[in-house]
């Protein structure tokens, strides 16, 4: 009888783990693991706006990703001013909910 309970508990624990994992997948929604069309449009707009700023041109490296309207800026720039400028420019793009500015300064220049 004890073995029966142990087997039932293992089965219940496995079922709970599977349900939790599938529940996590539901949060991904129809966009999958990539950007949603609205997020892709925001990222494109932010990249376009950043490209229009001469001070953020090469050799600065800025990666833009948008998830649910939140823009993530990653990469390296030369000055603290450029970090602030990139964040300000990204905020102006239509549809942006928030900007997470994770740019850093490249001290090798």
C-alpha positions as CSV (number, residue, x, y, z in Angstrom):
1,X,0.0,0.0,0.0
2,X,2.9,2.4,0.8
3,X,4.4,1.7,-2.6
4,X,1.0,2.7,-4.2
5,X,1.0,6.0,-2.4
6,X,4.6,6.7,-3.4
7,X,3.8,6.0,-7.0
8,X,0.7,8.3,-6.8
9,X,2.7,11.1,-5.2
10,X,5.4,10.8,-7.9
11,X,2.7,10.9,-10.6
12,X,1.0,13.9,-9.0
13,X,4.3,15.7,-8.7
14,X,5.1,15.1,-12.3
15,X,1.7,16.3,-13.4
16,X,2.2,19.4,-11.3
17,X,5.6,20.1,-12.9
18,X,4.2,19.7,-16.4
19,X,1.2,21.9,-15.6
20,X,3.6,24.6,-14.3
21,X,5.8,24.4,-17.4
22,X,2.9,24.6,-19.7
23,X,1.5,27.6,-17.8
24,X,4.8,29.3,-18.3
25,X,4.5,28.8,-22.1
26,X,1.1,30.5,-22.0
27,X,2.8,33.7,-21.0
28,X,4.8,33.7,-24.2
29,X,1.5,34.1,-26.1
30,X,1.1,34.3,-29.9
31,X,4.4,36.1,-30.3
32,X,6.5,33.0,-29.5
33,X,10.1,33.6,-28.5
34,X,10.6,36.4,-31.0
35,X,9.3,39.9,-31.1
36,X,5.6,40.6,-31.7
37,X,4.8,42.5,-34.8
38,X,4.1,45.7,-32.8
39,X,7.4,45.2,-30.9
40,X,9.3,44.7,-34.1
41,X,7.9,47.9,-35.5
42,X,9.0,49.8,-32.3
43,X,12.5,48.4,-32.6
44,X,12.7,49.4,-36.2
45,X,11.5,52.9,-35.4
46,X,14.0,53.2,-32.5
47,X,16.9,52.0,-34.7
48,X,15.9,54.6,-37.3
49,X,15.8,57.4,-34.8
50,X,19.2,56.4,-33.4
51,X,20.7,56.3,-36.9
52,X,19.6,59.9,-37.4
53,X,21.8,61.1,-34.5
54,X,25.3,61.8,-35.7
55,X,26.8,61.5,-32.2
56,X,25.5,57.9,-31.9
57,X,27.1,56.8,-35.2
58,X,30.0,54.4,-35.6
59,X,32.0,53.3,-33.6
60,X,29.1,53.1,-31.1
61,X,27.4,49.7,-31.0
62,X,23.8,49.8,-29.8
63,X,21.5,46.8,-29.9
64,X,17.7,47.4,-29.7
65,X,15.2,44.9,-28.6
66,X,11.5,45.4,-27.7
67,X,9.4,43.2,-25.5
68,X,5.8,44.2,-24.8
69,X,6.5,47.8,-25.6
70,X,9.6,48.0,-23.4
71,X,12.7,48.9,-25.3
72,X,16.0,47.4,-24.2
73,X,19.2,49.2,-25.3
74,X,22.4,47.2,-24.9
75,X,25.9,47.9,-26.2
76,X,28.7,50.4,-25.8
77,X,29.1,54.1,-26.5
78,X,31.9,56.6,-25.8
79,X,30.4,59.0,-23.3
80,X,27.7,59.3,-20.6
81,X,26.0,61.9,-22.7
82,X,25.5,59.3,-25.5
83,X,23.9,56.9,-23.0
84,X,21.4,59.6,-22.0
85,X,20.8,60.7,-25.5
86,X,20.1,57.1,-26.8
87,X,17.6,56.6,-23.9
88,X,15.9,59.9,-24.7
89,X,15.7,59.1,-28.4
90,X,14.3,55.7,-27.8
91,X,11.6,57.1,-25.5
92,X,10.3,59.3,-28.4
93,X,9.4,56.3,-30.6
94,X,5.6,55.7,-30.9
95,X,4.4,52.8,-28.8
96,X,7.2,52.8,-26.3
97,X,6.0,52.0,-22.8
98,X,9.4,52.2,-21.1
99,X,13.1,52.2,-21.9
100,X,15.7,50.0,-20.1
101,X,19.0,51.6,-20.9
102,X,21.8,49.1,-20.3
103,X,24.4,50.9,-22.4
104,X,27.9,51.1,-21.1
105,X,30.9,53.3,-21.8
106,X,33.8,51.8,-23.8
107,X,36.8,52.9,-21.9
108,X,39.2,51.6,-24.6
109,X,38.7,54.7,-26.7
